[in-house]
């Protein structure tokens, strides 16, 4: 059998038979592409997210330029924060005007009607779905997970040490404050992802980038119930749900308790071991290290064959990276990655 890209992606997510794994890359529209840099020139990051024409253009670039088999729309996990009246800027990462450290601030976070608060997001999605329909390319939507958003909201900015002192202090001393913040962000995330599904996305991914810094007990106490509530609240009959966490092999089995259709794993996770632990409960996504895209073409083909072999033991497998494309990623390496995925058809 030969499936079109949408059927292949949806089948892999749901554990149904496929001819080969689908392939896309996190952060596939980005600075590694000269064509992206040309469109972005003279535009701030937030301006780019709100510019429908430019966002549509850069979202589509990986289809034309590197052979990706899905489009993830160009946006940022902090765009919905703008709709919640959170003051922020990028320099280059998110900087919060007033870090959230009190219950009063948490209660003051608005829960907007996203279609009216950030209408450009849904115009971008509708335009992309129309552009992709003829070639049956799937459209992926996404959101930042509450814990990841909370790390920035409480700290005020990213923490390169990944220790998050303000957040951890409040987790220890004011757990009810953290519960309230995560709960409010979970409600927001459910609304935001369902609005994306109504606008045409066919798969959604939740990026829990920083939860991997937690130990098992803390993750189970604060994060797992929130992610389970999001999975339960999103319309998965219309769009399968992917949960991504970076570099968290110690949390893998709890990720599989989330209810997500797909668990996307960082490059530090052994994919074959992940498939063994999954026991047919979830599909897997991943997990080439982004740095390996700098390898020679033949070595990338070899690594893709290895990943595909490891992923066969899973219910379903989507080829992707263990994290996003790096700015210095060679374009030819990304092309080799997607070419290698397509070559699996002839080797099956």
C-alpha positions in Angstrom: 0.0 0.0 0.0 1.0 3.6 -0.6 -0.5 6.2 1.6 -0.8 10.0 1.0 1.0 12.2 3.6 -2.2 12.9 5.6 -3.3 9.3 5.9 0.2 8.2 6.7 0.5 10.7 9.5 -2.9 10.1 11.0 -2.4 6.3 10.8 1.0 6.4 12.5 -0.4 8.6 15.3 -3.3 6.2 15.9 -1.3 3.0 15.6 -2.8 1.9 12.3 -0.9 0.2 9.4 1.4 2.4 7.3 3.7 1.9 4.3 6.5 3.7 6.1 7.0 6.3 8.9 6.0 9.8 8.1 8.6 12.5 8.5 8.7 16.1 9.7 11.1 18.2 11.9 10.5 20.4 14.9 11.5 24.0 14.2 11.7 23.1 10.5 10.9 26.6 9.4 13.7 28.6 10.9 17.1 30.3 10.7 18.9 27.4 9.1 17.0 28.2 5.8 18.3 31.2 3.9 14.8 31.7 2.4 13.4 32.1 6.0 16.0 34.7 6.9 15.1 36.6 3.7 11.4 36.7 4.7 12.2 37.6 8.3 14.6 40.4 7.5 13.6 43.7 9.1 10.8 42.1 11.1 10.7 41.4 14.8 9.8 37.9 15.9 6.3 38.9 17.3 5.6 40.9 14.2 6.5 37.8 12.1 4.0 35.7 14.1 1.2 38.2 13.4 2.0 38.7 9.7 -0.3 36.3 7.9 1.5 36.4 4.5 4.9 35.9 6.0 3.9 33.3 8.5 2.1 31.3 5.7 5.2 31.6 3.5 7.7 30.4 6.0 5.4 27.6 7.2 5.3 26.2 3.6 9.0 26.6 2.9 10.0 23.2 4.4 7.6 21.4 2.0 9.2 23.0 -1.0 12.8 23.2 0.1 13.6 20.2 2.2 10.8 17.7 1.5 9.1 17.7 4.9 5.8 15.7 4.8 3.9 17.9 7.3 3.5 21.6 8.0 3.7 22.9 11.5 2.4 26.5 11.4 4.8 29.3 12.2 4.1 30.7 15.6 5.4 30.7 19.2 4.2 29.1 22.4 3.9 32.6 23.9 1.5 34.0 21.4 -1.6 32.9 23.5 0.0 34.8 26.4 -0.5 38.0 24.5 -4.2 37.2 24.5 -4.1 36.7 28.2 -2.8 40.3 28.7 0.7 39.1 29.6 3.2 41.8 28.7 6.3 40.3 27.0 8.9 40.8 24.4 11.6 38.7 22.8 15.3 39.5 23.3 15.7 37.0 21.7 13.9 34.7 24.1 10.7 35.7 26.0 11.0 38.4 28.6 8.0 38.9 30.9 7.3 42.5 31.9 5.8 41.5 35.3 6.7 38.0 36.5 3.8 36.1 38.0 4.5 35.3 41.7 1.3 36.0 43.5 -2.2 34.5 43.6 -3.7 37.8 42.7 -1.6 37.8 39.5 -2.7 34.3 38.7 -6.4 35.2 39.1 -5.8 38.2 36.9 -4.9 36.1 33.9 -7.7 36.4 31.4 -9.1 33.4 29.6 -9.9 34.9 26.1 -11.8 34.0 23.1 -8.7 33.2 21.0 -10.4 33.6 17.6 -11.0 37.3 18.5 -7.9 37.9 20.7 -5.3 36.6 18.2 -7.3 36.3 14.9 -4.1 36.1 12.8 -3.3 32.7 14.2 -6.5 31.2 12.8 -6.3 33.1 9.5 -2.8 31.5 9.1 -4.2 28.1 9.8 -7.1 28.4 7.5 -4.8 29.7 4.7 -2.4 26.8 5.2 -5.1 24.2 5.3 -6.4 25.5 1.9 -2.9 25.6 0.4 -2.2 22.0 1.6 -5.4 20.3 0.6 -4.6 19.4 -3.0 -1.4 17.6 -2.0 -2.9 16.1 1.1 -0.2 17.4 3.4 -1.2 17.4 7.1 -1.2 20.5 9.2 0.1 20.4 12.7 -0.9 22.8 15.5 0.8 23.2 18.8 0.9 24.8 22.2 3.3 25.2 25.1 2.6 23.0 28.1 1.6 24.8 31.3 4.7 23.8 33.2 7.0 25.1 30.4 5.0 28.4 30.2 5.0 28.7 34.0 8.8 28.5 34.1 9.0 31.7 32.0 6.1 33.4 33.7 7.4 33.0 37.2 11.1 33.4 36.5 10.5 36.3 34.1 12.8 34.9 31.4 14.6 31.7 30.4 17.1 30.2 32.8 20.1 28.8 31.1 21.0 26.9 34.3 17.6 25.1 34.2 17.3 25.5 38.0 14.3 27.9 38.1 14.8 29.2 41.6 11.6 31.3 41.9 9.5 28.4 40.5 11.1 25.8 42.7 10.7 27.9 45.8 7.0 28.3 45.2 6.6 24.6 44.4 8.0 23.9 47.9 6.4 26.7 49.9 3.2 27.6 47.9 2.1 24.5 46.0 -1.4 25.8 45.9 -0.2 28.9 43.9 1.5 26.6 41.4 -1.6 24.4 41.1 -3.7 27.5 40.4 -1.3 28.8 37.8 -1.0 25.4 36.0 -4.7 24.9 36.2 -5.4 28.3 34.6 -2.8 27.6 31.9 -4.4 24.2 31.3 -7.8 25.7 30.7 -6.2 28.2 28.3 -4.3 25.4 26.5 -7.4 23.3 25.9 -9.3 26.3 24.5 -6.4 27.3 22.3 -5.8 23.8 20.8 -9.5 23.2 20.2 -9.7 26.6 18.4 -6.7 25.5 16.2 -8.6 22.2 15.4 -11.7 24.1 14.4 -9.5 26.2 12.1 -8.2 23.1 10.3 -5.2 21.5 12.1 -5.2 17.7 11.8 -2.6 16.9 14.6 -1.7 18.9 17.7 1.5 18.8 19.7 2.1 19.9 23.3 5.6 21.1 23.9 6.6 20.4 27.6 10.2 21.5 27.0 11.3 22.1 30.6 9.4 19.4 32.6 12.3 17.1 32.0 14.3 19.0 34.7 11.9 17.6 37.3 12.3 14.4 39.3 9.6 11.7 39.1 7.8 12.6 42.3 7.6 16.3 41.4 6.5 15.5 37.9 3.7 13.2 39.1 2.6 15.8 41.7 2.5 18.9 39.5 2.7 18.1 35.8 1.1 14.8 35.0 -2.4 15.6 36.1 -2.3 18.9 34.2 -1.2 17.2 31.0 -3.8 14.4 31.4 -6.5 17.1 31.8 -5.3 18.8 28.5 -5.3 15.5 26.6 -8.8 14.8 28.0 -10.1 18.2 27.0 -8.8 18.4 23.5 -10.9 17.0 20.6 -8.7 14.0 19.7 -11.4 12.6 17.4 -10.5 15.4 15.0 -6.7 15.6 15.7 -4.4 13.1 17.4 -2.4 14.4 20.3 1.5 14.4 20.5 3.2 15.0 23.8 6.8 16.2 23.5 9.4 16.4 26.3 13.0 17.2 25.8 15.7 14.9 27.4 13.6 13.1 30.0 14.3 9.3 29.9 13.4 9.1 33.6 9.9 10.4 32.9 9.1 8.3 29.8 6.6 5.9 31.4 4.7 8.8 33.1 4.5 10.5 29.7 2.8 7.4 28.5 0.2 7.8 31.3 -0.8 11.2 29.8 -3.4 9.7 27.4 -1.6 11.2 24.4 -1.7 9.3 21.1 2.0 9.9 20.5 4.9 10.4 22.8 7.7 12.4 21.2 11.0 11.8 22.9 14.3 13.6 23.1 17.5 12.3 21.6 18.8 11.0 25.0 16.0 8.4 25.0 16.7 5.0 23.5 13.9 4.6 21.0 13.9 0.8 21.1 13.6 0.9 24.9 10.8 3.5 24.6 9.0 1.1 22.3 9.4 -1.7 24.8 8.0 0.4 27.6 5.1 1.6 25.5 3.7 -1.9 25.2 1.4 -0.8 22.4 -0.2 2.0 24.4 1.2 5.0 22.4 2.9 5.7 19.1 6.4 7.3 19.3 8.0 10.2 17.5 11.7 10.9 17.1 14.4 11.0 17.7 17.6 11.9 15.8 19.8 14.4 17.6 19.7 17.7 15.7 23.5 17.8 15.5 23.5 14.6 13.5 22.0 16.5 10.5 25.6 17.7 10.0 26.7 14.2 9.2 27.5 13.0 5.7 24.4 12.1 3.6 25.1 8.3 3.7 25.5 8.4 7.5 22.1 10.2 7.9 20.5 7.5 5.8 22.1 4.9 8.0 20.8 6.6 11.2 17.3 6.9 9.7 17.3 3.1 9.0 18.4 2.5 12.6 15.7 4.7 14.0 13.0 3.1 11.7 14.1 -0.3 12.9 13.9 0.7 16.5 10.5 2.3 16.0 9.0 -0.8 14.4 8.4 -2.3 17.8 6.2 0.7 18.7 2.5 0.9 17.9 3.3 3.6 15.3 6.4 5.7 14.6 6.9 9.2 13.2 10.4 10.2 12.1 11.5 13.5 13.7 14.3 15.0 15.7 14.9 14.8 19.4 14.7 18.6 19.5 14.3 21.4 16.9 16.6 22.3 14.0 19.5 24.3 15.1 20.4 27.7 13.4 23.6 26.2 12.0 21.9 23.0 10.6 23.0 22.4 7.0 20.1 22.4 4.6 21.5 19.4 2.8 21.3 17.5 6.1 17.6 18.2 6.4 17.0 17.1 2.8 19.0 13.9 3.5 16.8 13.2 6.5 13.6 13.4 4.6 15.0 11.6 1.6 16.1 8.8 3.8 12.6 8.5 5.2 11.1 8.2 1.7 13.7 5.6 0.8 12.3 3.4 3.5 9.4 2.6 1.1 11.7 0.9 -1.4 13.5 -1.0 1.4 10.3 -2.3 3.0 
